[in-house]
Amino acid sequence: MAKPNYQFEKRQRELEKKKKKAEKAQKKAGAATDPQTPETEPPPKEG
């Protein structure tokens, strides 16, 4: 019977965590950018 490759499993878990963290940071950065855009620009004046 083959013995388990714990280093491979650990590496896969670490890569998954890193990927998830990067996605979360990107989502957070995107969410922070979108709401600020309308606030920084003054609304167009009518009339």
C-alpha positions as CSV (number, residue, x, y, z in Angstrom):
1,M,0.0,0.0,0.0
2,A,1.3,3.5,-0.9
3,K,2.0,5.9,1.9
4,P,0.2,9.3,1.9
5,N,2.1,12.2,0.5
6,Y,1.5,14.8,3.3
7,Q,3.7,17.4,1.7
8,F,1.7,17.4,-1.5
9,E,-1.6,17.7,0.5
10,K,-0.2,20.5,2.6
11,R,1.0,22.3,-0.6
12,Q,-2.5,22.0,-2.1
13,R,-4.1,23.4,1.0
14,E,-1.7,26.3,1.0
15,L,-2.3,27.1,-2.6
16,E,-6.1,26.9,-2.1
17,K,-5.8,29.3,0.9
18,K,-3.6,31.7,-1.1
19,K,-6.0,31.7,-4.0
20,K,-9.0,32.3,-1.8
21,K,-7.2,35.1,0.0
22,A,-6.2,36.7,-3.3
23,E,-9.8,36.5,-4.6
24,K,-11.1,38.0,-1.4
25,A,-8.6,40.9,-1.6
26,Q,-9.5,41.5,-5.2
27,K,-13.2,41.5,-4.4
28,K,-12.6,43.9,-1.5
29,A,-10.5,46.2,-3.7
30,G,-13.2,46.2,-6.4
31,A,-16.0,46.9,-3.9
32,A,-14.0,49.8,-2.4
33,T,-13.4,51.3,-5.8
34,D,-16.9,51.1,-7.2
35,P,-18.8,53.0,-4.4
36,Q,-16.2,55.8,-4.3
37,T,-16.5,56.6,-8.0
38,P,-20.0,58.3,-7.8
39,E,-19.1,60.0,-4.5
40,T,-15.9,61.6,-5.8
41,E,-17.7,63.0,-8.9
42,P,-20.2,65.8,-8.3
43,P,-23.7,65.0,-9.7
44,P,-24.5,66.8,-13.0
45,K,-26.4,70.0,-12.6
46,E,-29.8,70.2,-14.2
47,G,-31.2,73.3,-15.7
